[in-house]
Amino acid sequence: MIKAPVLPACLDQLPEFPFTRLALLLGGPPTPDCLNMAIGEPQNPAPAIVAEQLAANGHLWNKYPPGNGTPDFRKAVAGWLGRRYGLPAGLIDPDKAILPLAGTREGLYLIAQTVCGQRQGAKPYVLMPNPFYQVYGGAAVMGGGEMVFVPGARSPSDQPDYSALPPEVLERTALAFLCSPANPQGNVADLALLERSIRAARHYGFVLASDECYSEIWDKAPPVGALAACAALGEGLDNVLVFNSLSKRSSVPGLRSGFIAGDERLIAAFTRVRAHGGPTTPMPILATATALWNDEAHVGPTRDLYRAKLDVAERLLKGRFGFARPEGGFFLWLNVGDGEAAAKRLWDEGKIRVLPGAYLATADAAGDNPGQPFIRVALVHDLATTETALTILSQILGG
C-alpha cells in the first residue's frame, strides 16, 4: 500500500493564480491567432543592446554567477537609482544595498521567507493592496504570514495608506507590499503617502516592500519612489526595500533580470535565505542588464509608444466603462459590470483575451470583491494591433 505524503494545509490558502483561472474560464490556453491582452508581457522589440551584449559575453555561460552579481551591475543599478530619483551621494552602497534578482517575482516571494516570523505567538500580518499582484499573497502564505487586504484610502482604485491602520494591526505586521504604479489600476503613490508608510514601518518594526516594476512607464510625470521618500526623510534606508526590473522598462520580460535595493541589514538577511535555493543571474545576463541600466536612450521611445496607445484608448473609450487614463503602467482597468462575463464574451466573439478583475482581488468580509466589475486590459502590442483590439472590444461590449 502506497501512503501519500501529507501536504501542508497552507497550500489551500494560496490565492489561485489568475492565469490558471482564466484558462479554466476560457476553455484552455491562448491560441496563436488570438489577441492576448491578458498578460503584461511587452511585445516591443528588445533594444539592440541585448543581442550585442549577449553575444559579446557568450564566453561566460560556463561560469557560475555570484549571488550578489558583479560590481559593474551593482554600480550600474546604484547609478541609475541616483539619477532617476535624485538620491544624495552615499545613500546607496552598491556593495551592501543592492542585489540582482531573476525578475522581481523572485524577490517579492522570498522577502516574506526572510522577514516573516512569529509575533506575540500569532502569525505575522502581511499587508497588501486589494486588488493585488497574486505573488504577494503566495509569499505571505508560504512565508508563514497572514494576508491582510487593505483597500485604497479613498476608493478601491487608490493606493492604500497603511499608516492609518489600527495600532494593534501594525504591531503584528511583519511586511507590507506597496505597488506604485499600481497593478492593475495604474495609480501612483505620492511622496507624502510613501513618507507616512515608511514612518509607520519604522515605528512598528515592519518591512515596507515597494514594488516599482512599472516605474518607467508613466504618462505625465515620473512616479516618485520609496528611496526618494527615504532621502526626503533624511534617515537612511531602514525598513525599506524596493524591487524593480528590466521587463517593462526595457521590453525584455524573457531576460528575467531585476534588482532589490534598500536596507543593508535586510539585504544581508535576504542574501542568506536566497543562498539556500534562490536562482542566480547568469553572467551574460548580468552584463546585458548592466548595459541596459546604463542606457536611457531606448527608454524614452518605449514610453512614448505607451503614451500613444493610451491616446488611442482614450479616443475609443473615453466616457465609457469608467475609463480613466492611468498615471503609470500599461493596463486599462475597465468597469464592464461583470468582469468574468465580459472576458468570456470577448473571447467567444472576438478572440480577445483579457483578465477578469476579480482574479486580481479578494472578497472583503461582506463578500464583495472590488475587482468583480472590472477587466484588466494590457496594452502590450504594437499601436495598430492595440487599436484593432480596442475597437473590437468596444464594439462587442457596447457601453
PyMOL commands that set and color helices and strands:
alter all, ss='L'
color gray80, all
select helices_A, chain A and resi 9-13+18-26+48-56+58-60+71-85+104-115+134-142+162-164+167-170+191-204+226-233+246-249+253-255+264-274+283-293+299-317+339-350+357-360+383-397
alter helices_A, ss='H'
color red, helices_A
select strands_A, chain A and resi 35-36+98-101+125-129+146-150+173-179+207-211+240-245+258-262+331-335+352-353+355-356+374-378
alter strands_A, ss='S'
color yellow, strands_A
deselect
rebuild
show_as cartoon
